[in-house]
Amino acid sequence: MPGPMQFDSRFTLDDRAFTRAVRGAIARGRDERPALEAIGELGRTSIAQNFAEQGRPDAWKPLSAATLYERIGGSRGLTKGAPGRPGTRRLTKRAERGLAGMKILIRTGRLLRSIAWKIVGHGVDIGTNLIYARILSLGGMAGRGRKVKIPARPYAMWQESDKREIRRILTEHFLGKGLFDLGGIRL
């Protein structure tokens, strides 16, 4: 995990409220597991949202024509066409329906279902155990003879809103909800 987060806030608290808040922070600080569990679940749901939006903040590169052709079943996804008239083949109704609902990086849903998290030391590992996941995220050459270029489609990444939520989770866990609104002062 990255280094500690630092907050630079100046405010005045009455001594009793401050003492209670510090004691609560110390007590909660002994068990970081609830905060780490919340961050792990946030990461998993954020990745699922990346899949649902087909890339964020930037959309993923569309599927190639070769991939689309393969996904509709190759020539089985095309009509016979008019004899002697090249270029008259069209998509079958089934292929049209398949293309309409097709998602990038989701064919069977296995990759998305494999996303999991676990607490490791004082941090959270979020990811998958599928060997092909890395190339789908980072891109690179694949296939026999490494002749197929797969574009990078980063799906396992923190969004700015996730980073704000992590700060909120950690602050609330270690400092307590009471410090968010003491005497009208908000952190």
C-alpha positions in Angstrom: 0.0 0.0 0.0 1.2 3.6 -0.5 2.7 5.6 2.3 0.6 7.1 5.0 -2.0 9.7 4.1 -1.4 13.1 5.7 -4.0 15.6 6.6 -3.3 19.3 7.3 -6.2 20.7 9.1 -6.3 23.4 11.8 -9.1 23.6 14.1 -9.9 23.9 17.8 -11.6 21.2 19.9 -12.6 21.3 23.5 -10.4 19.0 25.5 -12.9 16.4 26.6 -14.2 15.8 23.0 -10.6 15.6 21.8 -9.6 13.1 24.5 -12.5 10.9 23.8 -11.8 11.0 20.0 -8.1 10.1 20.5 -8.9 7.2 22.8 -11.4 5.9 20.3 -8.9 6.2 17.5 -6.3 4.3 19.5 -8.9 1.5 20.3 -10.0 1.3 16.7 -6.5 1.4 15.4 -5.7 -2.0 17.0 -8.0 -3.7 14.5 -7.6 -2.3 11.0 -9.5 -5.3 9.5 -12.9 -3.6 9.1 -11.4 -0.7 7.2 -9.3 -3.1 5.0 -12.4 -5.2 4.3 -14.4 -2.1 3.2 -11.5 -1.0 0.9 -11.3 -4.6 -0.6 -15.1 -4.6 -1.3 -14.8 -1.0 -2.7 -12.1 -2.2 -5.1 -14.1 -5.2 -6.2 -17.2 -3.2 -6.9 -15.2 -0.5 -8.7 -13.7 -3.0 -11.0 -17.2 -4.4 -11.7 -18.3 -0.8 -12.6 -15.3 -0.5 -14.9 -16.6 -3.6 -16.8 -20.2 -2.2 -16.8 -19.1 1.1 -18.3 -16.7 -0.6 -20.7 -13.7 1.4 -19.3 -13.5 4.5 -17.2 -12.6 7.2 -17.1 -11.7 6.5 -20.7 -13.7 4.0 -22.8 -11.8 0.9 -23.9 -10.7 0.4 -27.5 -13.5 -1.4 -29.4 -13.2 -5.1 -30.4 -11.4 -5.8 -33.7 -13.3 -6.9 -36.8 -11.6 -10.3 -36.5 -12.8 -10.7 -32.9 -16.3 -9.6 -33.8 -16.4 -12.1 -36.7 -15.2 -14.9 -34.5 -17.8 -14.0 -31.8 -20.7 -14.2 -34.2 -19.7 -17.7 -35.3 -17.6 -16.8 -38.3 -19.3 -17.6 -41.6 -22.2 -19.2 -39.7 -23.2 -15.7 -38.6 -23.7 -14.6 -42.2 -26.5 -15.3 -44.7 -25.6 -17.1 -47.9 -26.1 -14.0 -50.1 -27.2 -13.9 -53.7 -25.5 -16.3 -56.0 -22.8 -14.7 -58.2 -23.2 -11.4 -56.3 -20.3 -10.9 -54.0 -20.9 -8.5 -51.0 -24.6 -9.5 -50.6 -24.0 -11.6 -47.4 -25.6 -10.1 -44.3 -25.7 -10.9 -40.7 -28.1 -13.5 -39.5 -30.8 -12.4 -37.0 -29.0 -14.4 -34.3 -25.7 -12.7 -35.1 -27.4 -9.3 -35.0 -28.8 -10.0 -31.5 -25.4 -11.3 -30.4 -23.6 -8.2 -31.5 -26.2 -5.9 -29.9 -25.4 -7.2 -26.4 -21.7 -7.9 -26.9 -19.4 -6.4 -24.2 -15.6 -5.9 -24.4 -13.7 -8.3 -22.0 -17.0 -10.1 -21.2 -17.6 -13.3 -23.1 -18.4 -15.8 -20.4 -18.1 -13.5 -17.4 -15.4 -15.7 -15.9 -12.8 -12.8 -15.6 -15.3 -10.5 -13.8 -16.5 -13.3 -11.5 -12.9 -14.1 -10.6 -12.1 -10.6 -9.1 -11.5 -11.1 -5.4 -9.7 -9.4 -2.5 -7.8 -10.6 0.5 -6.1 -8.8 3.4 -2.3 -9.2 3.3 -0.4 -7.7 6.2 -1.5 -4.1 6.6 -3.0 -3.9 3.1 -5.5 -5.4 0.6 -4.7 -7.4 -2.5 -7.4 -7.1 -5.2 -7.1 -9.1 -8.4 -7.7 -12.4 -10.1 -5.9 -15.7 -10.5 -6.6 -16.1 -14.2 -3.4 -16.2 -16.3 -4.9 -14.3 -19.2 -6.1 -11.4 -17.1 -2.8 -9.5 -17.2 -2.6 -9.2 -21.0 -6.2 -8.1 -21.2 -5.5 -5.3 -18.8 -2.0 -4.2 -20.0 -2.2 -5.3 -23.6 0.5 -7.0 -25.6 1.2 -9.6 -28.2 -0.6 -13.0 -27.9 -1.6 -16.1 -29.8 0.5 -18.6 -31.7 3.7 -16.9 -32.6 2.7 -13.8 -30.7 1.1 -12.4 -33.9 -2.1 -10.9 -32.3 -1.9 -7.5 -30.8 -4.3 -7.1 -27.8 -4.8 -3.4 -26.9 -4.6 -2.4 -23.2 -8.0 -2.2 -21.5 -7.1 -1.4 -17.9 -10.0 -2.7 -15.8 -8.2 -3.0 -12.4 -7.6 0.6 -11.6 -8.7 3.0 -8.9 -10.9 5.9 -9.9 -10.6 9.3 -8.3 -13.9 8.8 -6.5 -12.5 5.5 -5.1 -9.5 7.3 -3.7 -11.8 9.8 -2.0 -13.9 7.0 -0.6 -10.7 5.2 0.7 -9.7 8.4 2.5 -13.2 8.6 4.0 -13.1 5.0 5.1 -9.7 5.3 6.8 -10.5 8.6 8.4 -13.8 7.4 9.8 -12.3 4.1 11.0 -9.2 5.5 12.7 -10.5 8.9 13.8 -14.2 8.0 14.2 -17.4 9.6 13.0 -17.4 12.0 16.0 -14.4 13.9 14.6 -16.3 14.6 11.4 -18.6 17.0 13.1 -17.3 18.3 16.4 -18.7 21.7 17.2 -19.7 22.3 13.6 -16.2 21.7 12.3 -15.9 19.1 9.5 -12.8 17.3 8.4 
